[in-house]
Amino acid sequence: VAVDGDGNVSDPSLAVQARAYDDSRPDPPTSATASQTASGLQLSFTLADSTHRPLVQRREGAAYPQAWTNVSPWLAPGTQEWTDTHRDPETTYVYRIRVQDARGRTNRTFSGLTV
C-alpha cells in the first residue's frame, strides 16, 4: 500500500514469491609454500574447509598473455599438498590453487605463489 502527499491510499499490490540467491564463494587456501623434492616441486597449502576440493593451476611468470593452465585434476576433498613433476626447473612459474565447495562453487580470489 502506498500513500501520497495528499493522503490518497492505493490498493494493495499482489503478493509475489521470490527466492534469495546465494552467490557466496569458498575462501581460497592460505599459507601456500613450495619445496623442491626428489620427485618435483611440492606445493603445500591450508584449505579453509576440509570439504573443499583443490585444483592446482600455473602460468609462466613472464608469459604474455597470462594464461593459467590446470596442472592437476580436481583433487580429493581435504587434499593439502600436490607435487608438480612436469615443471622446467629453469622456468619461473606462478602457481595458484582453485577450490570447489560441495555445491560446486569455486573461489573468486587467489594468492599467487611465484617459484
PESULNOR-V903731 format. One record per pair of residues at least 24 apart in sequence whose C-alpha atoms are under 6 Angstrom apart, sorted by the first residue. I is the first residue (numbers start at 1). J is the second residue. Records with the same first field share a line. If there is no record, write none. Layout:
I->J ; J
This chain:
25->107
26->107
28->107
40->83 ; 84 ; 85
41->83 ; 84
42->82 ; 83
43->81 ; 82 ; 83
44->80 ; 81
45->80
46->80
50->78
51->77 ; 78
52->77 ; 78 ; 99 ; 100 ; 101
53->77 ; 99 ; 100
54->98 ; 99
55->97 ; 98
56->97
57->95 ; 96
58->94 ; 95
59->93 ; 94
60->93
61->92 ; 93 ; 94
